[in-house]
């Protein structure tokens, strides 16, 4: 007998697994805890066109999970098929798989859930005479039977993991499991603002969210889900480019958080956690945040389904973009532009039902205080102005002894009614170049109308803060922080206009890399050159650094290059060089700005206010600290309890 020939009666080593075991293995991939079950059932309800969904739990979901919707429902035949493996109404062929627009499509959720629980499904199609019900025990379903039920579907999952006690032991306490479900429902509720959602636990209602239609209702619903502070300190953005759409709420840099616990991203209505997306958004906030702070945002990204693969992970949280560089650039540029030009747009039009409201970089509803240049009855806004005010580069070069207290006090008394100071006060000691139609550099153009957004200076407080009055109330400015941002943005503009000066190395620095890293470096030659960094290939696994940015002459070129290449390979983009150069520019801006305790005349303070109105990102300094705030008359009245 040949040594490789098996005996005739030997059992085969490779066998097909029984269906029940196959389902339990699949369940292990997608059913981790009660929240996993709720996620699958909510996605099915949304795919069925539900406008109202009710979620009921007992014992944190370990005892009972019931999800009821008013979707299109299922007939008896479909009800029997839906509990079979890989049975779905959402895809039919390969072309559908490459253009997935639904949340679920694998056809594994219901049979996987049924294999680890006791499952009952009751459903009635729209216009049907009555409903049908099917019960599934240990993965085996009975025949559908008539049952009373309104149009829609109810799925009941009892005794989760009763057939796999080892897995049930890994569940946490009832309170912990409910907290996971609650967070999951919150995330789903943010994905579909137009769908009404309720959550009940052990007979007590934990969440009730009516359908939100229109901008105000969207803001109210988001405030209930994330907290009113976030909505009141956020920008709303809605923009399209390159066949993609981005809309949602961007938290102001001055409202950043200690944790990254308020960062939600939805791709075509699907919750995702994607490194490329988070890196692009984080980079857009790069030089706007205080140290160790994290931005808050709720963003909705719309991409052609053909350009994204959502089938890379059983839970479908992770995705793969077919044009990752295009997506990265789109996200970075749109978020960066929104933050930089916050408040340029007018009031948003009303949104369509299934998407968040349409507006561009507009403040959300707030309390009336905070960093907003002007406000209406509902929202304060932070605006970037384009008034033709002087560059005033030599504005703060005067000695403190030149400032006249009497002149300052006299000018302050003149502007306490909101009037600009007279010409003779403005001209005193100011070295600046201004357009001919605005000879004093402190008045807005006639067509700008009324008092400028930051108003006119009243006085200086302890040599640190500038107090100004606008039409709404009192403006407080940290003069050093504000001027620091002004100088920093000027330096960045000058660098963009002239390019980054580079410095040749006497001897090229050899850096050993992998062939893949060397290929990546060659692909980004233009980007390196633009940033003053010259990198050549010295072999299959060697790079030669010949020039570095002059501003980074003290940096370690090898380490910087490796960091950049790591970003390029992981994200398809890198901001390391720009971040390093911006850090140097920020330091230069800090040292080149007016110092605290510097005595300013009223004309100088007004010129600072006008410069602020035309400077990008003026809401925070180079280190992420706020540069100014305001107190409206209503705020002051509340503070002093006037009228109470």
C-alpha positions in Angstrom: 0.0 0.0 0.0 1.3 3.4 -0.9 2.2 5.4 2.2 -0.1 8.3 1.1 -3.1 6.0 0.6 -5.7 6.1 3.4 -7.5 3.0 4.6 -10.9 2.5 2.9 -12.7 2.9 6.2 -10.8 5.9 7.5 -12.8 9.0 8.3 -12.1 12.1 6.1 -10.0 14.7 7.8 -11.9 17.6 6.1 -15.6 17.7 6.7 -18.4 20.1 6.2 -19.6 21.8 9.3 -23.2 21.4 10.4 -25.4 24.5 9.7 -25.9 25.3 13.4 -22.1 25.4 14.0 -21.6 27.5 10.9 -24.2 30.0 12.2 -22.6 30.2 15.6 -19.2 30.8 14.1 -20.7 33.6 12.0 -22.4 34.9 15.1 -19.0 35.1 16.8 -17.9 37.5 14.1 -20.8 39.9 14.3 -22.6 39.3 17.6 -20.3 40.3 20.5 -22.9 41.6 23.0 -26.5 42.9 23.0 -25.5 46.2 21.4 -24.3 44.1 18.4 -27.8 42.6 18.0 -29.4 46.0 18.3 -27.1 47.4 15.6 -28.1 44.7 13.1 -31.8 45.0 13.8 -31.7 48.8 13.6 -29.9 48.6 10.2 -32.5 46.2 8.9 -35.3 48.5 10.0 -33.7 51.5 8.4 -33.1 49.6 5.1 -36.8 48.7 5.2 -37.7 52.4 5.1 -38.8 52.8 8.7 -39.8 56.2 9.9 -40.3 55.2 13.5 -38.3 52.6 15.5 -38.9 51.5 19.1 -36.2 49.6 21.0 -37.1 47.7 24.2 -34.6 46.0 26.5 -34.7 43.8 29.6 -31.7 43.1 31.7 -29.4 45.2 29.6 -30.5 43.1 26.5 -29.5 39.8 27.9 -33.1 38.9 28.8 -34.9 40.6 25.9 -34.3 42.8 22.9 -37.3 43.9 21.0 -37.1 46.2 17.9 -40.3 47.4 16.3 -40.5 49.5 13.1 -43.1 50.8 10.7 -41.1 49.8 7.6 -42.3 48.0 4.5 -42.6 44.6 6.3 -42.3 41.0 4.9 -44.7 38.6 3.4 -44.9 35.0 4.6 -42.5 33.6 2.0 -39.9 36.3 2.7 -40.3 35.7 6.4 -39.4 32.1 6.0 -36.4 32.9 3.8 -34.9 35.7 5.9 -33.7 33.3 8.6 -31.6 31.3 6.1 -27.9 32.0 5.6 -26.9 34.5 3.0 -30.5 35.3 2.2 -31.0 39.0 1.5 -33.2 41.4 -0.5 -30.4 44.0 -0.8 -28.1 42.5 -3.4 -28.7 40.2 -6.4 -25.5 40.1 -8.4 -21.8 41.2 -8.4 -22.8 44.7 -9.8 -25.0 45.3 -6.7 -22.1 44.2 -4.5 -19.9 46.9 -6.0 -22.5 49.6 -5.5 -23.8 48.9 -2.0 -26.2 51.6 -0.8 -27.9 49.7 2.0 -26.6 49.2 5.5 -26.9 45.5 5.6 -26.4 43.1 2.7 -24.6 39.9 3.9 -27.7 38.0 4.9 -26.0 36.7 8.0 -27.5 38.8 10.8 -30.8 37.1 11.5 -29.6 33.5 11.2 -26.5 34.4 13.4 -28.7 35.9 16.0 -31.1 33.0 15.9 -28.3 30.5 16.5 -27.4 32.1 19.9 -30.9 33.1 21.1 -34.6 32.5 20.9 -35.9 34.5 18.0 -39.4 35.6 17.0 -40.2 37.8 13.9 -43.6 39.2 13.3 -44.1 41.3 10.1 -46.9 42.8 8.0 -46.3 44.3 4.5 -47.8 47.6 3.7 -51.4 47.1 2.6 -51.4 43.5 3.8 -54.5 41.9 5.3 -52.7 40.6 8.3 -49.2 39.9 9.7 -47.2 36.6 9.8 -45.0 35.3 12.6 -42.2 32.8 12.7 -40.4 31.4 15.7 -36.8 30.2 15.6 -35.3 27.8 18.2 -31.7 26.8 18.2 -31.3 28.0 14.6 -34.3 26.0 13.3 -37.4 28.0 12.2 -41.0 26.8 12.1 -43.6 27.6 9.5 -44.9 31.2 9.3 -48.4 31.6 10.9 -50.9 34.5 10.8 -50.6 37.0 13.7 -52.0 40.4 14.6 -49.5 43.2 14.0 -49.6 46.7 12.4 -47.7 47.4 9.2 -44.0 46.9 9.8 -41.8 44.4 11.6 -41.1 43.4 15.2 -38.1 41.3 16.1 -37.8 39.7 19.6 -34.5 38.3 20.8 -34.7 36.4 24.1 -32.1 34.8 26.3 -29.0 35.9 24.3 -26.2 33.3 24.3 -28.4 30.8 26.2 -27.1 28.0 23.9 -23.4 29.1 24.3 -23.0 29.7 28.1 -19.3 30.2 27.7 -19.9 33.3 25.7 -22.6 34.5 28.0 -20.0 34.6 30.8 -18.1 37.3 28.9 -21.0 39.7 29.1 -20.7 42.5 31.6 -23.1 43.8 34.1 -26.6 44.7 33.1 -25.8 48.4 33.5 -22.7 48.2 31.4 -24.4 46.3 28.6 -27.3 48.8 28.6 -24.7 51.7 28.3 -23.3 50.1 25.2 -26.8 49.8 23.7 -27.5 53.4 24.6 -24.4 54.7 22.9 -25.2 52.5 19.8 -28.7 53.9 19.6 -27.4 57.5 20.0 -25.0 56.9 17.1 -27.8 55.5 14.9 -30.1 58.4 15.9 -27.5 60.8 14.6 -27.2 59.0 11.3 -30.9 59.5 10.5 -32.2 62.6 12.0 -35.5 62.2 10.2 -36.3 58.9 11.9 -38.1 58.9 15.3 -36.4 56.6 17.9 -37.3 55.5 21.4 -35.3 53.4 23.8 -36.8 51.7 26.8 -35.0 49.6 29.5 -36.8 47.5 32.1 -40.0 49.4 31.4 -38.4 52.9 31.8 -38.0 55.2 28.9 -34.4 56.2 28.4 -34.5 58.0 25.1 -37.3 59.6 23.1 -36.4 61.3 19.9 -39.1 62.6 17.6 -38.4 62.9 13.9 -36.4 66.0 13.1 -37.4 68.1 10.1 -35.7 71.4 9.4 -32.6 73.1 10.8 -34.0 74.0 14.2 -35.3 70.5 14.9 -32.0 69.1 13.7 -30.1 71.3 16.1 -32.5 70.4 19.0 -32.1 66.6 18.3 -28.3 66.8 18.1 -28.3 68.9 21.3 -30.2 66.2 23.1 -27.7 63.5 21.8 -24.4 65.3 22.2 -25.2 68.1 24.7 -26.3 71.7 24.0 -22.7 73.0 24.6 -21.6 71.2 21.4 -24.3 72.6 19.2 -23.9 76.1 20.6 -20.1 76.0 19.9 -20.0 74.5 16.5 -20.0 75.5 12.8 -22.4 73.9 10.3 -20.8 73.1 7.0 -22.4 71.8 3.8 -20.1 71.6 0.7 -19.7 69.5 -2.4 -16.6 68.9 -4.6 -15.1 66.2 -6.7 -18.4 64.2 -6.7 -18.4 64.1 -2.9 -20.5 65.9 -0.3 -19.6 66.8 3.3 -22.0 68.2 5.8 -22.4 68.3 9.5 -21.2 70.1 12.6 -17.6 71.1 13.4 -16.8 72.0 17.0 -15.0 75.3 17.3 -11.4 74.9 18.2 -11.9 76.8 21.5 -14.5 74.2 22.5 -12.1 71.2 22.0 -12.3 68.4 24.5 -9.9 66.5 26.7 -11.0 63.2 25.1 -11.9 62.2 21.5 -15.3 61.0 22.7 -17.3 63.3 20.5 -16.2 62.4 17.0 -18.9 60.8 14.8 -18.5 60.2 11.1 -21.1 58.7 8.8 -20.4 57.5 5.3 -23.5 57.3 3.1 -25.5 57.0 6.3 -23.3 54.2 7.8 -21.4 54.6 11.1 -17.7 54.2 10.4 -14.4 54.4 12.3 -11.8 55.1 9.7 -8.2 56.2 10.2 -8.0 58.1 6.9 -11.0 60.2 7.7 -10.0 60.9 11.3 -6.4 61.8 10.2 -7.7 64.3 7.6 -10.0 66.0 10.1 -7.3 66.1 12.8 -4.9 67.7 10.4 -7.4 70.4 9.4 -7.5 71.4 13.1 -3.8 71.1 13.5 -2.7 74.6 14.4 -6.0 75.6 16.0 -6.1 73.4 19.1 -4.8 73.9 22.6 -2.2 71.3 23.5 -3.5 67.7 24.1 -7.1 68.7 23.1 -9.3 66.9 20.7 -11.8 68.4 18.2 -15.5 67.5 18.4 -17.5 66.9 15.3 -20.5 65.1 13.7 -19.9 64.7 10.0 -21.8 63.1 7.1 -19.7 62.1 4.1 -21.5 61.2 0.8 -19.4 59.3 -1.7 -20.4 57.3 -4.8 -21.0 53.7 -3.5 -18.9 52.4 -6.3 -15.8 54.2 -4.9 -16.0 52.6 -1.4 -15.7 49.0 -0.3 -17.8 48.5 2.9 -17.3 44.7 2.8 -13.9 44.6 4.4 -15.1 43.7 7.9 -18.1 41.7 9.2 -19.3 44.6 11.4 -18.9 47.0 8.4 -17.4 49.7 10.7 -14.2 49.7 8.6 -14.2 50.7 4.9 -11.7 51.0 2.1 -11.8 53.9 -0.3 -10.8 53.2 -3.9 -9.6 56.8 -4.3 -8.2 57.3 -0.8 -6.0 60.3 -1.7 -8.9 62.1 -3.3 -11.1 61.5 -0.2 -8.4 62.6 2.1 -7.7 65.8 0.2 -11.4 66.6 0.0 -12.0 66.2 3.7 -8.9 68.1 4.7 -9.5 71.0 2.4 -13.2 71.3 3.2 -12.9 71.1 7.0 -9.8 73.5 6.9 -11.7 76.0 4.7 -14.8 75.9 7.0 -12.7 76.5 10.1 -10.7 79.2 8.4 -13.7 81.1 6.9 -16.1 80.5 9.7 -19.4 82.4 9.2 -18.9 83.6 5.6 -22.2 82.3 4.4 -25.7 83.6 4.9 -28.5 81.7 6.7 -28.9 78.1 5.5 -31.7 76.9 3.3 -34.0 74.2 4.8 -32.6 70.7 4.5 -34.0 67.7 2.6 -35.5 65.1 4.8 -32.9 62.4 4.8 -29.8 64.6 5.2 -28.6 67.1 7.7 -29.4 70.8 6.9 -27.6 72.8 4.3 -25.5 75.7 5.2 -21.9 76.7 5.0 -19.7 77.3 8.1 -22.5 78.8 10.2 -22.7 78.8 13.9 -25.2 76.5 15.7 -27.7 77.6 18.3 -26.0 79.1 21.3 -26.5 81.0 24.5 -25.7 84.3 23.0 -22.2 84.5 24.4 -18.9 83.0 23.2 -16.8 83.7 20.1 -19.3 85.1 17.6 -18.8 88.4 15.7 -22.6 89.0 15.4 -25.8 87.3 16.1 -29.5 87.3 15.3 -32.4 86.1 17.5 -31.2 82.5 17.3 -27.5 82.0 16.6 -24.3 83.9 17.3 -21.9 83.8 14.4 -18.2 84.0 14.0 -17.4 85.8 10.8 -14.3 86.5 8.8 -14.6 90.1 7.5 -13.1 91.5 4.3 -12.9 95.2 5.3 -10.2 97.2 3.5 -8.1 97.9 6.5 -4.3 98.6 6.6 -1.7 96.0 7.0 -0.3 98.1 9.9 3.0 96.1 10.1 4.7 98.8 12.2 1.6 99.4 14.3 3.1 98.3 17.6 6.6 99.6 17.4 6.0 102.7 19.6 7.5 103.0 23.1 5.1 102.9 26.0 6.1 106.4 27.0 4.6 107.7 23.8 1.1 106.7 24.8 -0.8 109.6 26.4 -3.2 108.5 29.2 -5.1 111.7 28.8 -5.5 111.2 25.1 -6.6 107.6 25.7 -9.1 108.5 28.3 -10.5 111.3 26.2 -10.8 109.1 23.1 -12.4 106.3 25.2 -15.1 108.8 26.4 -15.9 109.7 22.8 -16.4 106.1 21.6 -18.5 104.8 24.5 -21.6 105.4 22.4 -20.3 103.3 19.6 -19.0 106.3 17.6 -15.5 106.0 16.0 -12.9 108.4 17.4 -12.3 111.7 15.6 -9.7 111.9 12.9 -7.1 113.8 14.9 -7.0 111.0 17.6 -6.8 108.3 15.0 -3.8 109.8 13.2 -1.7 110.2 16.3 1.5 108.2 16.2 0.2 105.5 13.8 2.5 104.2 11.1 0.4 102.3 8.6 -0.4 102.1 4.9 -4.2 102.3 4.2 -6.4 102.5 1.1 -7.3 106.1 0.1 -11.0 105.6 0.7 -10.3 104.6 4.4 -7.6 107.0 5.5 -7.9 106.3 9.2 -8.0 102.5 9.1 -10.7 102.3 11.8 -14.0 102.9 10.0 -15.8 100.3 7.9 -16.8 101.1 4.4 -20.1 102.8 4.0 -21.6 99.7 2.4 -20.5 97.6 5.3 -23.1 99.4 7.4 -23.1 100.6 11.0 -20.5 99.6 13.7 -18.0 97.0 12.6 -18.4 93.5 14.1 -15.8 94.0 16.8 -16.9 97.5 17.5 -14.7 100.4 18.7 -12.2 100.3 21.5 -13.2 101.8 24.9 -10.1 101.1 27.0 -7.3 98.8 27.9 -7.4 96.6 31.1 -4.2 96.0 33.0 -2.2 96.2 29.8 -3.6 92.8 28.7 -7.2 93.1 27.5 -8.8 95.4 25.1 -12.4 96.4 25.9 -14.6 97.4 22.9 -18.2 98.1 22.3 -20.2 96.9 19.3 -23.9 97.0 18.5 -24.6 93.9 20.6 -22.6 94.6 23.8 -19.1 94.3 25.1 -16.1 92.7 23.3 -13.1 91.5 25.3 -9.8 90.9 23.5 -6.6 89.3 24.7 -4.4 91.6 22.7 -1.3 89.4 22.7 -3.1 86.3 21.7 -5.0 88.1 18.9 -1.9 89.8 17.5 0.0 86.5 17.7 -2.6 84.9 15.4 -2.4 88.0 13.0 1.4 87.8 12.7 1.3 84.0 12.4 -1.2 84.1 9.5 0.8 86.8 7.8 3.9 84.7 8.0 2.0 81.7 6.5 0.7 83.9 3.7 4.2 85.2 3.0 5.6 81.7 3.0 2.9 80.6 0.5 3.5 83.5 -1.8 7.3 83.2 -1.9 7.7 79.5 -1.2 9.7 77.9 1.6 13.4 78.8 1.6 15.5 75.6 1.7 19.0 75.0 2.8 21.4 72.6 1.0 23.3 70.1 3.1 27.1 69.9 2.7 26.9 66.2 2.7 23.6 64.4 1.7 22.1 62.4 4.5 21.6 58.7 3.7 18.5 57.1 5.1 17.9 53.4 4.9 14.3 52.6 4.2 12.2 49.8 2.7 11.7 49.6 -1.0 8.0 50.5 -0.4 9.0 53.6 1.5 11.4 54.6 -1.2 8.6 54.2 -3.8 6.4 56.4 -1.7 9.0 59.1 -1.4 9.4 59.2 -5.2 5.7 59.6 -5.6 5.7 62.7 -3.4 8.7 64.5 -4.9 6.7 67.6 -5.7 5.2 67.8 -2.2 8.7 67.6 -0.7 10.0 70.3 -3.1 7.1 72.6 -2.2 8.0 72.3 1.4 11.7 73.0 0.9 12.8 69.3 1.3 14.8 67.6 -1.5 14.9 63.9 -1.4 16.4 61.6 -4.0 16.6 57.9 -4.3 20.1 56.5 -3.8 19.2 52.8 -4.4 16.4 50.3 -4.0 16.3 50.9 -0.2 18.2 54.2 0.3 17.0 57.8 0.2 19.3 60.8 0.1 18.3 64.0 1.8 20.0 66.9 -0.1 18.1 70.0 1.1 15.9 70.7 4.2 13.7 73.7 5.0 15.8 76.6 6.3 13.4 77.0 9.2 14.1 73.4 10.3 17.9 73.5 10.2 18.1 72.4 13.8 15.8 69.4 13.3 16.8 65.8 12.8 16.3 65.2 9.0 16.3 61.4 9.2 13.6 61.3 11.9 11.5 63.9 10.1 11.7 62.0 6.8 10.8 58.7 8.5 7.8 60.3 10.2 6.6 61.8 6.9 7.0 58.5 5.1 5.1 56.7 7.8 2.2 59.1 7.3 2.3 58.7 3.6 2.1 54.9 3.7 -0.6 54.8 6.4 -2.8 57.7 5.3 -1.8 58.6 1.7 -0.9 62.1 3.0 1.3 63.8 5.5 1.3 67.1 7.3 4.5 66.5 9.3 6.6 69.0 7.4 3.9 71.6 7.3 3.2 71.0 11.0 6.9 71.4 11.8 7.3 74.6 9.8 4.0 76.0 11.2 5.3 75.3 14.7 8.4 77.5 13.9 6.2 80.2 12.3 3.9 80.1 15.4 7.0 80.6 17.6 8.1 83.5 15.4 4.5 84.9 15.6 4.5 84.7 19.3 7.8 86.6 19.6 6.8 89.1 16.9 3.5 90.0 18.4 2.6 92.8 20.8 3.5 91.8 24.4 1.2 91.8 27.4 1.4 95.0 29.4 2.2 97.0 26.3 0.3 100.3 26.6 -1.8 100.9 23.5 -3.6 104.1 22.4 -7.2 103.9 21.3 -6.2 104.2 17.6 -3.8 101.3 18.0 -6.5 99.2 19.7 -9.0 100.0 16.9 -6.4 99.1 14.3 -6.0 95.8 16.1 -9.7 95.1 16.0 -9.9 95.9 12.3 -6.9 93.5 11.6 -8.7 90.8 13.7 -11.8 91.2 11.5 -9.8 90.4 8.4 -7.6 87.6 9.7 -8.3 83.9 9.3 -8.8 81.7 12.4 -8.8 84.7 14.6 -10.9 82.9 17.2 -7.9 81.3 18.8 -4.2 82.0 19.0 -1.3 79.8 17.7 -1.5 77.7 20.8 -5.3 77.2 20.7 -6.2 79.7 23.4 -9.3 81.9 22.7 -8.4 85.4 21.5 -11.6 87.2 22.2 -15.1 86.8 23.6 -18.2 88.9 24.0 -20.9 89.6 26.4 -24.2 90.7 24.8 -26.5 93.2 26.6 -28.7 90.2 27.5 -25.7 88.5 29.1 -24.9 91.6 31.1 -28.5 92.0 32.1 -28.6 88.4 33.4 -25.3 88.9 35.1 -26.6 91.9 37.1 -30.2 90.5 37.3 -31.7 93.5 35.6 -35.4 93.1 35.0 -35.6 90.1 37.3 
